[in-house]
């Protein structure tokens, strides 16, 4: 069985490349990480630093580009997305069951 995440990502990259280019996303990501690191390094508390990072992400060009690309993927790769989400939820349920069994065996 093919890796459904890769199938979805390939579909997204091929059909939504004209919406947002990889180079454009990479540049925006670098810009976001630099500005976030600069603004959030003053926070010593890890929780406050995380909040600062998320605030910067929500305002960033990087986030806007990612949203634009994901909207395109939702429309143009709906079939692949649904298949991936079903597979992901199945594997997550299986993982949760295995954790519960491990916890039950410990007691």
MOPAC internal coordinates of N, CA, C and O (Angstrom, degrees):
PM7 1SCF
backbone

  N    0.0000 0     0.00 0     0.00 0    0    0    0
  C    1.4576 1     0.00 0     0.00 0    1    0    0
  C    1.5351 1   108.96 1     0.00 0    2    1    0
  O    1.2310 1   120.19 1   -47.82 1    3    2    1
  N    1.3137 1   117.25 1   132.18 1    3    2    1
  C    1.4755 1   119.72 1  -177.91 1    5    3    2
  C    1.5303 1   111.24 1   -69.86 1    6    5    3
  O    1.2310 1   120.99 1   -24.04 1    7    6    5
  N    1.3002 1   115.72 1   155.96 1    7    6    5
  C    1.4590 1   121.30 1   176.16 1    9    7    6
  C    1.5272 1   107.30 1   -72.84 1   10    9    7
  O    1.2310 1   120.84 1   -69.44 1   11   10    9
  N    1.3262 1   116.00 1   110.56 1   11   10    9
  C    1.4630 1   120.61 1  -172.90 1   13   11   10
  C    1.5254 1   112.94 1   -68.32 1   14   13   11
  O    1.2310 1   120.16 1   152.54 1   15   14   13
  N    1.3120 1   117.31 1   -27.46 1   15   14   13
  C    1.4614 1   119.59 1   176.01 1   17   15   14
  C    1.5276 1   109.68 1   -65.75 1   18   17   15
  O    1.2310 1   120.43 1   135.83 1   19   18   17
  N    1.3270 1   116.79 1   -44.17 1   19   18   17
  C    1.4705 1   119.80 1   178.99 1   21   19   18
  C    1.5176 1   111.29 1   -63.51 1   22   21   19
  O    1.2310 1   120.80 1   140.45 1   23   22   21
  N    1.3332 1   116.07 1   -39.55 1   23   22   21
  C    1.4627 1   120.21 1   178.65 1   25   23   22
  C    1.5244 1   110.05 1   -61.41 1   26   25   23
  O    1.2310 1   120.92 1   134.79 1   27   26   25
  N    1.3369 1   115.85 1   -45.21 1   27   26   25
  C    1.4718 1   120.15 1   178.99 1   29   27   26
  C    1.5260 1   110.89 1   -64.01 1   30   29   27
  O    1.2310 1   120.08 1   135.36 1   31   30   29
  N    1.3287 1   117.44 1   -44.64 1   31   30   29
  C    1.4730 1   120.75 1  -179.53 1   33   31   30
  C    1.5264 1   111.67 1   -63.93 1   34   33   31
  O    1.2310 1   120.29 1   140.60 1   35   34   33
  N    1.3385 1   117.05 1   -39.40 1   35   34   33
  C    1.4706 1   119.86 1   177.70 1   37   35   34
  C    1.5235 1   110.68 1   -64.06 1   38   37   35
  O    1.2310 1   120.94 1   138.02 1   39   38   37
  N    1.3174 1   115.81 1   -41.98 1   39   38   37
  C    1.4679 1   120.06 1   177.87 1   41   39   38
  C    1.5293 1   109.56 1   -61.72 1   42   41   39
  O    1.2310 1   120.91 1   132.41 1   43   42   41
  N    1.3229 1   115.86 1   -47.59 1   43   42   41
  C    1.4656 1   121.02 1  -179.79 1   45   43   42
  C    1.5273 1   110.78 1   -59.86 1   46   45   43
  O    1.2310 1   120.55 1   134.17 1   47   46   45
  N    1.3310 1   116.55 1   -45.83 1   47   46   45
  C    1.4613 1   119.98 1  -178.15 1   49   47   46
  C    1.5246 1   112.17 1   -66.15 1   50   49   47
  O    1.2310 1   120.39 1   143.03 1   51   50   49
  N    1.3256 1   116.86 1   -36.97 1   51   50   49
  C    1.4606 1   118.85 1  -178.01 1   53   51   50
  C    1.5320 1   112.08 1   -77.70 1   54   53   51
  O    1.2310 1   120.15 1   139.03 1   55   54   53
  N    1.3220 1   117.31 1   -40.97 1   55   54   53
  C    1.4631 1   119.84 1  -174.72 1   57   55   54
  C    1.5291 1   113.81 1   -88.46 1   58   57   55
  O    1.2310 1   119.99 1   161.43 1   59   58   57
  N    1.3312 1   117.62 1   -18.57 1   59   58   57
  C    1.4719 1   119.95 1  -177.21 1   61   59   58
  C    1.5262 1   112.39 1  -115.71 1   62   61   59
  O    1.2310 1   120.28 1  -166.06 1   63   62   61
  N    1.3120 1   117.07 1    13.94 1   63   62   61
  C    1.4652 1   120.32 1   179.71 1   65   63   62
  C    1.5252 1   111.65 1   -65.26 1   66   65   63
  O    1.2310 1   120.75 1   149.61 1   67   66   65
  N    1.3342 1   116.17 1   -30.39 1   67   66   65
  C    1.4605 1   119.46 1  -179.67 1   69   67   66
  C    1.5336 1   112.10 1   -75.35 1   70   69   67
  O    1.2310 1   119.96 1   158.67 1   71   70   69
  N    1.3221 1   117.68 1   -21.33 1   71   70   69
  C    1.4713 1   121.55 1   179.48 1   73   71   70
  C    1.5270 1   110.28 1   -74.91 1   74   73   71
  O    1.2310 1   121.00 1   126.84 1   75   74   73
  N    1.3359 1   115.69 1   -53.16 1   75   74   73
  C    1.4671 1   121.64 1  -179.93 1   77   75   74
  C    1.5265 1   107.82 1  -141.27 1   78   77   75
  O    1.2310 1   120.51 1   -54.86 1   79   78   77
  N    1.3325 1   116.62 1   125.14 1   79   78   77
  C    1.4635 1   119.54 1  -179.05 1   81   79   78
  C    1.5253 1   110.80 1   -82.38 1   82   81   79
  O    1.2310 1   121.14 1   -24.58 1   83   82   81
  N    1.3357 1   115.43 1   155.42 1   83   82   81
  C    1.4724 1   120.41 1   178.29 1   85   83   82
  C    1.5174 1   111.03 1   -62.09 1   86   85   83
  O    1.2310 1   120.67 1   142.69 1   87   86   85
  N    1.3195 1   116.32 1   -37.31 1   87   86   85
  C    1.4634 1   120.76 1  -179.55 1   89   87   86
  C    1.5296 1   110.16 1   -63.32 1   90   89   87
  O    1.2310 1   120.97 1   137.17 1   91   90   89
  N    1.3114 1   115.76 1   -42.83 1   91   90   89
  C    1.4657 1   121.57 1   179.94 1   93   91   90
  C    1.5385 1   110.33 1   -62.59 1   94   93   91
  O    1.2310 1   120.72 1   137.02 1   95   94   93
  N    1.3264 1   116.23 1   -42.98 1   95   94   93
  C    1.4708 1   120.80 1   178.61 1   97   95   94
  C    1.5195 1   110.40 1   -64.82 1   98   97   95
  O    1.2310 1   120.56 1   136.86 1   99   98   97
  N    1.3242 1   116.54 1   -43.14 1   99   98   97
  C    1.4669 1   120.97 1  -179.08 1  101   99   98
  C    1.5315 1   111.41 1   -62.69 1  102  101   99
  O    1.2310 1   120.54 1   137.59 1  103  102  101
  N    1.3180 1   116.57 1   -42.41 1  103  102  101
  C    1.4750 1   120.74 1   178.12 1  105  103  102
  C    1.5254 1   111.05 1   -63.37 1  106  105  103
  O    1.2310 1   120.52 1   136.23 1  107  106  105
  N    1.3253 1   116.61 1   -43.77 1  107  106  105
  C    1.4638 1   120.98 1   179.34 1  109  107  106
  C    1.5330 1   110.77 1   -65.63 1  110  109  107
  O    1.2310 1   120.71 1   143.65 1  111  110  109
  N    1.3228 1   116.25 1   -36.35 1  111  110  109
  C    1.4691 1   120.64 1   178.40 1  113  111  110
  C    1.5295 1   110.47 1   -64.99 1  114  113  111
  O    1.2310 1   120.56 1   134.64 1  115  114  113
  N    1.3220 1   116.54 1   -45.36 1  115  114  113
  C    1.4667 1   120.33 1   178.94 1  117  115  114
  C    1.5290 1   110.74 1   -61.90 1  118  117  115
  O    1.2310 1   120.76 1   137.62 1  119  118  117
  N    1.3151 1   116.16 1   -42.38 1  119  118  117
  C    1.4634 1   121.22 1   178.88 1  121  119  118
  C    1.5311 1   110.02 1   -62.17 1  122  121  119
  O    1.2310 1   120.77 1   135.62 1  123  122  121
  N    1.3281 1   116.14 1   -44.38 1  123  122  121
  C    1.4733 1   120.52 1   179.68 1  125  123  122
  C    1.5296 1   111.55 1   -63.41 1  126  125  123
  O    1.2310 1   119.87 1   134.70 1  127  126  125
  N    1.3289 1   117.85 1   -45.30 1  127  126  125
  C    1.4684 1   119.84 1  -177.89 1  129  127  126
  C    1.5211 1   111.68 1   -64.65 1  130  129  127
  O    1.2310 1   120.40 1   140.99 1  131  130  129
  N    1.3269 1   116.84 1   -39.01 1  131  130  129
  C    1.4715 1   119.94 1   178.12 1  133  131  130
  C    1.5214 1   111.15 1   -64.74 1  134  133  131
  O    1.2310 1   120.48 1   131.07 1  135  134  133
  N    1.3192 1   116.70 1   -48.93 1  135  134  133
  C    1.4681 1   119.65 1  -177.45 1  137  135  134
  C    1.5233 1   110.97 1   -67.62 1  138  137  135
  O    1.2310 1   120.29 1   142.74 1  139  138  137
  N    1.3178 1   117.05 1   -37.26 1  139  138  137
  C    1.4589 1   120.63 1   179.70 1  141  139  138
  C    1.5246 1   110.88 1   -66.66 1  142  141  139
  O    1.2310 1   120.66 1   136.99 1  143  142  141
  N    1.3169 1   116.35 1   -43.01 1  143  142  141
  C    1.4600 1   120.18 1   179.00 1  145  143  142
  C    1.5229 1   110.66 1   -62.76 1  146  145  143
  O    1.2310 1   120.93 1   138.67 1  147  146  145
  N    1.3244 1   115.82 1   -41.33 1  147  146  145
  C    1.4695 1   120.77 1  -178.96 1  149  147  146
  C    1.5362 1   110.65 1   -65.27 1  150  149  147
  O    1.2310 1   120.35 1   134.12 1  151  150  149
  N    1.3318 1   116.93 1   -45.88 1  151  150  149
  C    1.4646 1   120.79 1  -176.03 1  153  151  150
  C    1.5267 1   113.00 1   -75.68 1  154  153  151
  O    1.2310 1   120.25 1   146.66 1  155  154  153
  N    1.3270 1   117.12 1   -33.34 1  155  154  153
  C    1.4623 1   120.11 1  -171.64 1  157  155  154
  C    1.5287 1   113.95 1   -95.96 1  158  157  155
  O    1.2310 1   119.65 1   174.29 1  159  158  157
  N    1.3185 1   118.28 1    -5.71 1  159  158  157
  C    1.4616 1   118.55 1  -178.29 1  161  159  158
  C    1.5282 1   111.93 1   -70.94 1  162  161  159
  O    1.2310 1   120.06 1   162.23 1  163  162  161
  N    1.3255 1   117.49 1   -17.77 1  163  162  161
  C    1.4668 1   120.36 1   179.48 1  165  163  162
  C    1.5306 1   112.06 1   -70.93 1  166  165  163
  O    1.2310 1   120.34 1   159.09 1  167  166  165
  N    1.3443 1   116.95 1   -20.91 1  167  166  165
  C    1.4621 1   120.83 1   179.13 1  169  167  166
  C    1.5273 1   109.88 1   -81.95 1  170  169  167
  O    1.2310 1   120.65 1   -58.19 1  171  170  169
  N    1.3141 1   116.36 1   121.81 1  171  170  169
  C    1.4689 1   120.79 1   179.28 1  173  171  170
  C    1.5236 1   110.95 1   -83.79 1  174  173  171
  O    1.2310 1   120.65 1   145.32 1  175  174  173
  N    1.3430 1   116.37 1   -34.68 1  175  174  173
  C    1.4564 1   121.61 1  -179.77 1  177  175  174
  C    1.5362 1   109.57 1   -73.31 1  178  177  175
  O    1.2310 1   120.80 1   -49.53 1  179  178  177
  N    1.3330 1   116.08 1   130.47 1  179  178  177
  C    1.4658 1   120.80 1  -176.89 1  181  179  178
  C    1.5228 1   111.90 1   -62.10 1  182  181  179
  O    1.2310 1   120.36 1   142.66 1  183  182  181
  N    1.3119 1   116.92 1   -37.34 1  183  182  181
  C    1.4627 1   120.46 1  -179.09 1  185  183  182
  C    1.5293 1   111.08 1   -65.76 1  186  185  183
  O    1.2310 1   120.52 1   136.62 1  187  186  185
  N    1.3275 1   116.62 1   -43.38 1  187  186  185
  C    1.4661 1   120.34 1   178.84 1  189  187  186
  C    1.5227 1   110.82 1   -66.53 1  190  189  187
  O    1.2310 1   120.53 1   144.09 1  191  190  189
  N    1.3272 1   116.59 1   -35.91 1  191  190  189
  C    1.4609 1   120.60 1   177.76 1  193  191  190
  C    1.5298 1   110.32 1   -64.80 1  194  193  191
  O    1.2310 1   120.86 1   140.04 1  195  194  193
  N    1.3363 1   115.97 1   -39.96 1  195  194  193
  C    1.4631 1   120.45 1   178.76 1  197  195  194
  C    1.5289 1   110.69 1   -65.16 1  198  197  195
  O    1.2310 1   120.24 1   135.97 1  199  198  197
  N    1.3102 1   117.14 1   -44.03 1  199  198  197
  C    1.4684 1   121.68 1   178.14 1  201  199  198
  C    1.5223 1   109.99 1   -60.50 1  202  201  199
  O    1.2310 1   120.72 1   136.77 1  203  202  201
  N    1.3219 1   116.22 1   -43.23 1  203  202  201
  C    1.4602 1   121.29 1   178.46 1  205  203  202
  C    1.5331 1   110.61 1   -60.60 1  206  205  203
  O    1.2310 1   120.60 1   135.89 1  207  206  205
  N    1.3322 1   116.46 1   -44.11 1  207  206  205
  C    1.4696 1   120.75 1   179.39 1  209  207  206
  C    1.5225 1   111.21 1   -61.25 1  210  209  207
  O    1.2310 1   120.40 1   136.46 1  211  210  209
  N    1.3281 1   116.85 1   -43.54 1  211  210  209
  C    1.4619 1   120.02 1  -179.77 1  213  211  210
  C    1.5197 1   111.82 1   -66.90 1  214  213  211
  O    1.2310 1   120.21 1   142.91 1  215  214  213
  N    1.3228 1   117.20 1   -37.09 1  215  214  213
  C    1.4663 1   119.66 1   176.91 1  217  215  214
  C    1.5270 1   110.31 1   -63.83 1  218  217  215
  O    1.2310 1   120.89 1   137.27 1  219  218  217
  N    1.3240 1   115.91 1   -42.73 1  219  218  217
  C    1.4669 1   119.55 1   178.39 1  221  219  218
  C    1.5242 1   111.25 1   -64.87 1  222  221  219
  O    1.2310 1   120.58 1   141.17 1  223  222  221
  N    1.3201 1   116.50 1   -38.83 1  223  222  221
  C    1.4608 1   120.20 1   179.33 1  225  223  222
  C    1.5255 1   110.95 1   -63.78 1  226  225  223
  O    1.2310 1   120.50 1   136.37 1  227  226  225
  N    1.3206 1   116.64 1   -43.63 1  227  226  225
  C    1.4682 1   119.39 1  -177.68 1  229  227  226
  C    1.5267 1   112.46 1   -64.87 1  230  229  227
  O    1.2310 1   120.02 1   153.80 1  231  230  229
  N    1.3297 1   117.57 1   -26.20 1  231  230  229
  C    1.4712 1   121.49 1   179.46 1  233  231  230
  C    1.5324 1   112.46 1   -91.09 1  234  233  231
  O    1.2310 1   120.06 1   169.03 1  235  234  233
  N    1.3182 1   117.49 1   -10.97 1  235  234  233
  C    1.4653 1   120.95 1  -168.89 1  237  235  234
  C    1.5302 1   114.13 1   -79.52 1  238  237  235
  O    1.2310 1   121.94 1   -22.38 1  239  238  237
  N    1.3011 1   113.89 1   157.62 1  239  238  237
  C    1.4689 1   122.00 1   174.70 1  241  239  238
  C    1.5283 1   109.32 1   -66.60 1  242  241  239
  O    1.2310 1   120.72 1   146.61 1  243  242  241
  N    1.3228 1   116.23 1   -33.39 1  243  242  241
  C    1.4675 1   122.31 1   179.08 1  245  243  242
  C    1.5272 1   110.60 1   -57.15 1  246  245  243
  O    1.2310 1   120.19 1   132.60 1  247  246  245
  N    1.3203 1   117.24 1   -47.40 1  247  246  245
  C    1.4602 1   121.61 1   179.52 1  249  247  246
  C    1.5222 1   111.08 1   -62.87 1  250  249  247
  O    1.2310 1   120.22 1   138.04 1  251  250  249
  N    1.3238 1   117.19 1   -41.96 1  251  250  249
  C    1.4650 1   120.52 1   179.38 1  253  251  250
  C    1.5284 1   111.26 1   -62.07 1  254  253  251
  O    1.2310 1   120.74 1   138.39 1  255  254  253
  N    1.3282 1   116.20 1   -41.61 1  255  254  253
  C    1.4732 1   119.94 1   179.08 1  257  255  254
  C    1.5273 1   111.25 1   -65.81 1  258  257  255
  O    1.2310 1   120.46 1   138.24 1  259  258  257
  N    1.3182 1   116.73 1   -41.76 1  259  258  257
  C    1.4644 1   120.05 1   178.75 1  261  259  258
  C    1.5261 1   111.17 1   -63.28 1  262  261  259
  O    1.2310 1   120.34 1   139.86 1  263  262  261
  N    1.3220 1   116.96 1   -40.14 1  263  262  261
  C    1.4676 1   120.69 1   178.00 1  265  263  262
  C    1.5172 1   110.95 1   -64.32 1  266  265  263
  O    1.2310 1   121.03 1   138.16 1  267  266  265
  N    1.3204 1   115.64 1   -41.84 1  267  266  265
  C    1.4656 1   120.88 1   179.26 1  269  267  266
  C    1.5322 1   110.13 1   -60.45 1  270  269  267
  O    1.2310 1   121.12 1   134.95 1  271  270  269
  N    1.3365 1   115.46 1   -45.05 1  271  270  269
  C    1.4662 1   120.24 1   179.82 1  273  271  270
  C    1.5241 1   111.49 1   -66.55 1  274  273  271
  O    1.2310 1   120.00 1   140.13 1  275  274  273
  N    1.3229 1   117.61 1   -39.87 1  275  274  273
  C    1.4623 1   119.24 1  -178.79 1  277  275  274
  C    1.5298 1   111.66 1   -69.63 1  278  277  275
  O    1.2310 1   120.01 1   145.03 1  279  278  277
  N    1.3343 1   117.59 1   -34.97 1  279  278  277
  C    1.4703 1   120.64 1   175.60 1  281  279  278
  C    1.5276 1   110.33 1   -61.68 1  282  281  279
  O    1.2310 1   121.07 1   137.39 1  283  282  281
  N    1.3197 1   115.56 1   -42.61 1  283  282  281
  C    1.4599 1   120.79 1   177.90 1  285  283  282
  C    1.5333 1   110.10 1   -62.24 1  286  285  283
  O    1.2310 1   120.59 1   135.81 1  287  286  285
  N    1.3211 1   116.47 1   -44.19 1  287  286  285
  C    1.4674 1   120.90 1  -178.81 1  289  287  286
  C    1.5231 1   111.02 1   -65.26 1  290  289  287
  O    1.2310 1   120.18 1   143.37 1  291  290  289
  N    1.3255 1   117.26 1   -36.63 1  291  290  289
  C    1.4628 1   120.55 1   177.60 1  293  291  290
  C    1.5240 1   111.09 1   -59.95 1  294  293  291
  O    1.2310 1   121.05 1   139.74 1  295  294  293
  N    1.3231 1   115.60 1   -40.26 1  295  294  293
  C    1.4628 1   119.93 1  -177.99 1  297  295  294
  C    1.5273 1   112.09 1   -77.55 1  298  297  295
  O    1.2310 1   120.52 1   130.11 1  299  298  297
  N    1.3354 1   116.61 1   -49.89 1  299  298  297
  C    1.4576 1   120.48 1  -170.38 1  301  299  298
  C    1.5283 1   114.47 1   -86.67 1  302  301  299
  O    1.2310 1   119.97 1   162.05 1  303  302  301
  N    1.3339 1   117.67 1   -17.95 1  303  302  301
  C    1.4690 1   121.09 1  -178.11 1  305  303  302
  C    1.5229 1   110.66 1  -126.67 1  306  305  303
  O    1.2310 1   120.31 1  -139.92 1  307  306  305
  N    1.3072 1   117.02 1    40.08 1  307  306  305
  C    1.4626 1   121.33 1  -174.67 1  309  307  306
  C    1.5309 1   112.18 1   -61.21 1  310  309  307
  O    1.2310 1   120.45 1   138.22 1  311  310  309
  N    1.3247 1   116.75 1   -41.78 1  311  310  309
  C    1.4640 1   120.90 1  -177.74 1  313  311  310
  C    1.5271 1   111.32 1   -63.28 1  314  313  311
  O    1.2310 1   120.38 1   134.90 1  315  314  313
  N    1.3279 1   116.88 1   -45.10 1  315  314  313
  C    1.4672 1   121.48 1   179.59 1  317  315  314
  C    1.5248 1   110.80 1   -66.82 1  318  317  315
  O    1.2310 1   120.86 1   142.74 1  319  318  317
  N    1.3283 1   115.96 1   -37.26 1  319  318  317
  C    1.4671 1   120.92 1  -179.94 1  321  319  318
  C    1.5254 1   111.25 1   -64.35 1  322  321  319
  O    1.2310 1   120.60 1   135.10 1  323  322  321
  N    1.3349 1   116.47 1   -44.90 1  323  322  321
  C    1.4630 1   120.97 1   179.42 1  325  323  322
  C    1.5251 1   110.29 1   -62.72 1  326  325  323
  O    1.2310 1   120.32 1   136.88 1  327  326  325
  N    1.3191 1   116.99 1   -43.12 1  327  326  325
  C    1.4671 1   120.74 1   179.36 1  329  327  326
  C    1.5303 1   110.62 1   -62.08 1  330  329  327
  O    1.2310 1   120.31 1   136.22 1  331  330  329
  N    1.3184 1   117.02 1   -43.78 1  331  330  329
  C    1.4666 1   120.39 1   179.06 1  333  331  330
  C    1.5216 1   110.96 1   -63.67 1  334  333  331
  O    1.2310 1   119.98 1   134.79 1  335  334  333
  N    1.3192 1   117.65 1   -45.21 1  335  334  333
  C    1.4709 1   120.84 1  -177.79 1  337  335  334
  C    1.5257 1   111.63 1   -63.39 1  338  337  335
  O    1.2310 1   119.92 1   141.26 1  339  338  337
  N    1.3353 1   117.75 1   -38.74 1  339  338  337
  C    1.4672 1   120.81 1   177.28 1  341  339  338
  C    1.5207 1   110.26 1   -63.63 1  342  341  339
  O    1.2310 1   120.91 1   133.04 1  343  342  341
  N    1.3254 1   115.86 1   -46.96 1  343  342  341
  C    1.4563 1   120.90 1   179.86 1  345  343  342
  C    1.5271 1   111.17 1   -62.76 1  346  345  343
  O    1.2310 1   120.58 1   138.97 1  347  346  345
  N    1.3134 1   116.49 1   -41.03 1  347  346  345
  C    1.4588 1   121.42 1  -179.51 1  349  347  346
  C    1.5234 1   110.83 1   -64.42 1  350  349  347
  O    1.2310 1   120.28 1   135.19 1  351  350  349
  N    1.3425 1   117.07 1   -44.81 1  351  350  349
  C    1.4638 1   119.55 1  -178.90 1  353  351  350
  C    1.5287 1   110.81 1   -66.25 1  354  353  351
  O    1.2310 1   119.87 1   144.22 1  355  354  353
  N    1.3346 1   117.85 1   -35.78 1  355  354  353
  C    1.4671 1   120.65 1   175.96 1  357  355  354
  C    1.5204 1   110.95 1   -62.18 1  358  357  355
  O    1.2310 1   120.65 1   132.29 1  359  358  357
  N    1.3156 1   116.37 1   -47.71 1  359  358  357
  C    1.4584 1   119.72 1  -177.88 1  361  359  358
  C    1.5249 1   111.15 1   -68.02 1  362  361  359
  O    1.2310 1   119.84 1   147.63 1  363  362  361
  N    1.3201 1   117.91 1   -32.37 1  363  362  361
  C    1.4604 1   121.18 1   177.49 1  365  363  362
  C    1.5304 1   110.45 1   -67.29 1  366  365  363
  O    1.2310 1   120.24 1   137.41 1  367  366  365
  N    1.3311 1   117.15 1   -42.59 1  367  366  365
  C    1.4685 1   120.93 1   177.00 1  369  367  366
  C    1.5263 1   110.66 1   -61.88 1  370  369  367
  O    1.2310 1   120.77 1   137.58 1  371  370  369
  N    1.3171 1   116.14 1   -42.42 1  371  370  369
  C    1.4557 1   120.65 1   179.07 1  373  371  370
  C    1.5274 1   110.73 1   -62.72 1  374  373  371
  O    1.2310 1   120.63 1   138.66 1  375  374  373
  N    1.3146 1   116.41 1   -41.34 1  375  374  373
  C    1.4617 1   122.01 1   178.74 1  377  375  374
  C    1.5281 1   111.17 1   -63.77 1  378  377  375
  O    1.2310 1   120.47 1   136.39 1  379  378  377
  N    1.3416 1   116.71 1   -43.61 1  379  378  377
  C    1.4607 1   120.82 1   179.27 1  381  379  378
  C    1.5260 1   111.11 1   -63.07 1  382  381  379
  O    1.2310 1   120.45 1   140.33 1  383  382  381
  N    1.3355 1   116.75 1   -39.67 1  383  382  381
  C    1.4676 1   120.25 1   177.80 1  385  383  382
  C    1.5193 1   111.11 1   -62.94 1  386  385  383
  O    1.2310 1   120.69 1   138.09 1  387  386  385
  N    1.3273 1   116.28 1   -41.91 1  387  386  385
  C    1.4597 1   119.40 1  -179.31 1  389  387  386
  C    1.5257 1   111.23 1   -65.56 1  390  389  387
  O    1.2310 1   120.15 1   144.42 1  391  390  389
  N    1.3212 1   117.32 1   -35.58 1  391  390  389
  C    1.4737 1   120.54 1   176.83 1  393  391  390
  C    1.5228 1   110.10 1   -66.31 1  394  393  391
  O    1.2310 1   120.23 1   137.01 1  395  394  393
  N    1.3291 1   117.16 1   -42.99 1  395  394  393
  C    1.4636 1   120.36 1   178.79 1  397  395  394
  C    1.5255 1   110.76 1   -60.78 1  398  397  395
  O    1.2310 1   120.45 1   138.98 1  399  398  397
  N    1.3426 1   116.75 1   -41.02 1  399  398  397
  C    1.4673 1   120.16 1   178.88 1  401  399  398
  C    1.5206 1   110.57 1   -63.82 1  402  401  399
  O    1.2310 1   120.42 1   138.58 1  403  402  401
  N    1.3106 1   116.81 1   -41.42 1  403  402  401
  C    1.4725 1   120.35 1   179.57 1  405  403  402
  C    1.5182 1   110.52 1   -63.72 1  406  405  403
  O    1.2310 1   120.18 1   139.05 1  407  406  405
  N    1.3376 1   117.27 1   -40.95 1  407  406  405
  C    1.4662 1   120.63 1   179.01 1  409  407  406
  C    1.5229 1   110.71 1   -66.43 1  410  409  407
  O    1.2310 1   120.06 1   140.42 1  411  410  409
  N    1.3265 1   117.49 1   -39.58 1  411  410  409
  C    1.4573 1   121.88 1   179.94 1  413  411  410
  C    1.5383 1   110.15 1   -66.37 1  414  413  411
  O    1.2310 1   120.27 1   143.19 1  415  414  413
  N    1.3213 1   117.08 1   -36.81 1  415  414  413
  C    1.4634 1   120.91 1   179.98 1  417  415  414
  C    1.5218 1   112.06 1   -70.26 1  418  417  415
  O    1.2310 1   119.80 1   152.40 1  419  418  417
  N    1.3106 1   117.99 1   -27.60 1  419  418  417
  C    1.4609 1   121.85 1  -179.85 1  421  419  418
  C    1.5185 1   111.56 1   -70.30 1  422  421  419
  O    1.2310 1   120.84 1   146.74 1  423  422  421
  N    1.3255 1   116.01 1   -33.26 1  423  422  421
  C    1.4721 1   120.27 1  -176.73 1  425  423  422
  C    1.4657 1   111.31 1   -78.22 1  426  425  423
  O    1.2310 1   120.10 1   180.00 1  427  426  425

